[in-house]
């Protein structure tokens, strides 16, 4: 098999795996408390990646570097996943939550302007405005209507705050920890996220876990599929194809997640929401098509 063909297959496989992030959440939350599921997932992922790091003899961070990794993980994995899974468990459609996550790189760009004093080109501001308009078209009809398919305001706010938390974690990643080995970074940051998920579990006090096959299948897929296989493909694609092509692949994730949610759970989008999807993804594409920009990948 030629290298080009392998790259195409790897790209398609990555998009398919990554699109299942919130589909798994939607399937698992009826069988267990989302905070408890995430605590188990993040602990197991930290152990898996830690074992890979030890096997690869990767150096572990210490002192301030360790603290930065834990803080980044607490925001990227802990707050982002806990809030977004909570939103999905309280009525946020999986496809819409995936769309919100796709706007995160533009949020990072704006935060870089406000916090780091960087300059954002006019084209990126235009893309941001279009993306926000598109997200509004997707969210507003679902919030406005009542009954099946409606979204209450609190889950919508939780989803937006989740993306803001992921943005904060990404800004931390831009510092000195960005050059640390991938498995060590993943292990420590998943541990930081696990601390948040454990704290959320204790605060909420919900210990629902019905031991159904779906629960264990979803947990296994989250750790082995999303965290191990998905992360490995992500790293390989970034290193062989570059972050720009990788960022284009990520734009395929929200539509595919929406199709999967429709097939599996009957989640539907109206004409205005479909147009909003197109606007939001077009705005993200416009805003990210800059030679100098922040390109990151959200946790699935």
N, C-alpha and C positions, 0 to 999 in steps of 0.2 A: 504494500500500500504506500503510495507516494506521500511525502510530507504535507503537500497541499490538501490532499484528500483527508488525511488524518486531522489536519487543522480544522477543516469544515465539520467533520464528525464531532470533534472535541467541542467546537463552538455550539453546535446544535444540542449536544448532550448537556453542556453547561446551562444553557438557557432553559432547557426542560427541567433540570434538577432545581435550579434557582427559583423557577416559577412556582414550585410546590411549597415554598416557605409558609405562606399564609393559608394555603389549601390544607396543609398538615394541621395548622392551628385550628382551622374551622372543623376538621374531622375529629380532633382530639378533645376539644373543650367540653363537649357533652359528656365525656367519660371521666374527666378529672378537672380539678381546679387549675386554671392556667398558671398561677404562680407556682404551684407545686410541681406541675409538669416542667416548667422552665427551670426550676431549681434542680430537678433531676437531670434534665438535658444538659445544662451548663456544667454541672459537676462532672458528668460522664465525659463530656467533650474535653474539659480541662484535663481529666486523667488520660484520655486517649492521646491528645496532642502533647501532653507532658511526657508520656511514654515514648512517642516518636522523637521528641526533642532529646531525651536521654539517650535513645538509641543512636541518634545522629551526633551525639556529643556536642550539642549546641550550648554555648555559654548562657547562663541565666543572669538576668538583670539584678542589680542590687541598689540599695539606697534610694536616691531620688528617681532613678530610672525605673525601679520596681514600682514606686508609688505612681508614676505617670502611667505605666501600663495598667495598673489596677484602676486608676481613675478613668482612663479611656475605656476599659472594659465595662466598668460600672455604667457608663453612659451609653456606649455603643451596643452592648449586649444586655445589660441589666435593665436600665430605664427604657430603652427603645423597645426591646422585645416584651418586657412586662406590660408596658402601657399599650403597645399595639395588639398583643394577644388579648388583653383585657377588653380593648375596643372590639375586636373580632368576636369575643365571647358575648358581648352585649349588643350585637346587631350590625357592626360594621362589616360590609361585604368584603370578602378576601381580595377581590380584584381592585376595589377602591383603596384598601389599605396598601396594596402593592403599588398603586399609582402614587399615593402620597410619598412612599419611600423613594420613588424615582425622581422626585423633585429635590431631594436632599443635596445633590451637588450644587445646585443654584443657591440653596440656603447657606452652604459653606462659603460660596463666593461672596455673598452679601455680608456674612459675618466677618470674613477676612477684611472687607472694606471698613466695617465699623470697629473692629477690634485691633486688627493688625495694620490698618492704614493703607492697605493695598488699593490699587486702582482697578475699577471694573469697567470694561469697554461698554459703549452704548449698546452694542449688539447683545451683550449679556443682560443688560437691564431690560431690553425689549423682550428677550426670551423669558426672563423672570415674570414680567407683566403678563405675557401670553399664558405661561404655565399657571399662574395664579388664577387667571380668568377661566382656564380649562378646569382646574380643580374645583372652582366655585360652581361651574356648570354640572360637574359630577356630583358634588355633595348637596347642593341646595335642593334639587328635586326630591332626593331621598329624605332630607331633613323635613321638608315641607309636608310631605304626604304622611298619612297615618295608616296603621294596619301593617300587613305583611310587606316587607321590603323597606319599611321606614327606618331611618336612623335618628335616634335622639341626639340632642345637642352635645351631651357629655361624652359619649364615645367619639364623636367627631373631634371635639377638643382634645381628648386623650390621644387620638391618632396624630393630630398636629403637634402636640407637645412631644410625642415620641420621636417625630422627625427632628424637632429642635434639639432633643437630647442627643440624638445620633450626630447632629451637626457639631455639638460641643465636643463629643468624643473624637470626631474626625479632626477638629482643630488641634487637639492634643496630639493626635497621630502625626501631625505635620512637623513636630519638633524632633528631638534627638532620637526618640524611640522608633522612628520610621525606618531606620537601617538595621534594626535587630532581626535575628533569624525568625522566619515565619512561624515555625512550630512553637518556639519559646514564646513569641508574642501572643500567639493564639491561646496557648495554655494559660498564661498569666492573665490575659484579658478575659477569657472565659471564666476564670476563677473570680475576677472582679465582678463580672456580671452575675455569677452564682451567688455572691454575697448579697447583692441587691434582691435577687429573686427569693432567697431564703428569708431576708428581712420582710419582703412583701408578703410571703406566705405566713410568717408569724403575725404580722399586723392584721392581715385579712382574717386569719384564723380558719380558713376553709381547707379541710383535709380530704376532699372528695377524690377518690381513686377507685374505680370499679373493677380494675384488673381485666378489662375487656381486651380481646385480641387487637382491636383497633388502637387502643391506647398503647400497647406494647409495640405494635407495628409502627405507629407514628413516632414513638420515642426512638426506636431503632433507626428509622429513616432519618430523623433529625440529626442524630449523632453520626451515623456512618455515611448517609447519603449527602445531606446538606453540609455538615461540618467537615467530614473527611474527604469524600469524593469531590464535592462542590468546591471546597477550598483549594484542593490540589489542582483541579482544572483551572480555577481562577488564576492561581499563581503561574501555571504553565502558559496560559493564554496571554497574560500581561507580559511575561518575559519573552515570548516568541512573536506576538503580534502587536504588542505595545498597548499602552493605556487608552489611546484614542479609539482604536478598533474595539477594545474591550468595552468602552463606554457605550458604543453604538449597540453592542449586543444586549446591554442591560435595558435598552429601550424596548426590546421585544418581550421582556418579562411581564410587565403589567397587562398587556393585551392577552398574552397566553394564560396568565393567572385568571383573568376574567372569563375566558373561554372554559377553562377547567372548572371554575366555580359554577358556571352555568350548566355544564354537563353533569357535574357530581351533586350539586346542591340546589340547582334551579335558580340561582341568583341571576337576575336580569337587569339590564341597563336600558333605559329609554333612549329615544333619539337624541334628546338634549345631552344626556350623559355620554352617549357614544361620541357626539361631537366634542364634548368636553375632554374625553380621553384623547382624541386626536389633537386638540389644542394644547393640552398639557404636555403631551409627549413631543409635539412640535416645538413648543417653547423650550423644553429641556434640551432638545437637540440643537436649537439655535443658540441657547446660552452656553452650551458645552463645546460648541465648534469654534473654540478659540485656541491659538497656539500656546498660550500660557493660562492655565486654569487648574483648578483642583479637581481631580477625578478620583473618586473613591467608590467603594462597593459596600452597600448596606448589608447587615446581617440578615439572613433569611430565616 
